[in-house]
Amino acid sequence: MVWGRRRVFLDTCPRSFVSAESIGLVEAFAAWKLVGSGDFASLPARTADAFCVLENELRTEMSNATE
Protein backbone atom coordinates (compact mmCIF):
# COMPACT_ATOMS: atom_id res chain seq x y z
CA MET A 1 0.00 0.00 0.00
CA VAL A 2 1.20 3.52 -0.77
CA TRP A 3 0.24 6.54 1.32
CA GLY A 4 0.50 9.99 -0.15
CA ARG A 5 -0.52 13.60 -0.06
CA ARG A 6 0.24 15.78 -3.03
CA ARG A 7 3.99 15.43 -3.57
CA VAL A 8 4.86 13.23 -0.54
CA PHE A 9 4.54 9.46 -0.77
CA LEU A 10 5.49 6.59 1.56
CA ASP A 11 5.41 2.87 0.94
CA THR A 12 5.35 2.08 4.68
CA CYS A 13 2.98 3.09 7.44
CA PRO A 14 3.44 6.82 8.18
CA ARG A 15 2.92 6.26 11.90
CA SER A 16 6.41 4.81 12.16
CA PHE A 17 7.83 8.18 11.03
CA VAL A 18 6.14 10.18 13.80
CA SER A 19 8.28 10.47 16.92
CA ALA A 20 7.77 12.25 20.20
CA GLU A 21 10.34 14.82 19.03
CA SER A 22 8.49 15.50 15.78
CA ILE A 23 5.18 15.93 17.60
CA GLY A 24 6.91 18.34 20.00
CA LEU A 25 8.31 20.36 17.08
CA VAL A 26 4.89 20.61 15.42
CA GLU A 27 3.35 21.78 18.73
CA ALA A 28 6.18 24.27 19.27
CA PHE A 29 5.70 25.58 15.72
CA ALA A 30 1.98 26.09 16.32
CA ALA A 31 2.72 28.01 19.54
CA TRP A 32 5.45 30.02 17.78
CA LYS A 33 2.99 31.02 15.03
CA LEU A 34 0.34 31.88 17.61
CA VAL A 35 2.57 34.37 19.43
CA GLY A 36 3.70 36.08 16.24
CA SER A 37 6.63 34.10 14.79
CA GLY A 38 9.60 35.45 16.71
CA ASP A 39 13.22 35.72 15.62
CA PHE A 40 14.84 32.61 14.10
CA ALA A 41 18.21 33.66 15.54
CA SER A 42 16.99 32.87 19.05
CA LEU A 43 16.05 29.28 18.12
CA PRO A 44 18.33 26.23 18.24
CA ALA A 45 19.44 25.23 14.71
CA ARG A 46 17.43 21.99 14.68
CA THR A 47 14.26 23.82 15.73
CA ALA A 48 14.80 26.62 13.19
CA ASP A 49 15.28 24.02 10.45
CA ALA A 50 12.07 22.22 11.45
CA PHE A 51 10.16 25.52 11.56
CA CYS A 52 11.38 26.38 8.03
CA VAL A 53 10.11 23.05 6.73
CA LEU A 54 6.79 23.42 8.56
CA GLU A 55 6.35 27.02 7.36
CA ASN A 56 6.98 25.96 3.76
CA GLU A 57 4.45 23.13 4.05
CA LEU A 58 1.89 25.44 5.69
CA ARG A 59 2.26 27.96 2.87
CA THR A 60 1.89 25.20 0.27
CA GLU A 61 -1.27 23.92 1.96
CA MET A 62 -2.74 27.42 2.20
CA SER A 63 -2.00 28.17 -1.46
CA ASN A 64 -3.57 24.85 -2.51
CA ALA A 65 -6.66 25.61 -0.40
CA THR A 66 -7.29 28.85 -2.30
CA GLU A 67 -7.03 27.26 -5.75
SULDADA-V500174 format. One record per pair of residues at least 12 apart in sequence whose C-alpha atoms are under 10 Angstrom apart, sorted by the first residue. I is the first residue (numbers start at 0). J is the second residue. D is the distance in Angstrom with one decimal. If there is no record, write none. Layout:
i = <I	I>
j = <J	J>
d = <D	D>
This chain:
i = <0	1	5	5	21	24	24	24	24	24	24	25	25	25	25	27	27	28	28	28	28	28	28	28	29	29	31	32	32	36	39>
j = <12	13	60	63	49	45	46	47	49	50	53	46	49	50	53	46	50	46	47	49	50	51	53	54	50	53	50	50	54	50	51>
d = <8.6	9.8	9.7	9.8	8.8	9.6	7.0	9.8	7.0	7.8	9.2	9.9	8.4	8.2	7.7	8.8	8.8	8.7	9.5	8.4	6.1	9.6	7.6	8.5	9.5	9.5	9.0	9.7	9.3	9.8	9.4>
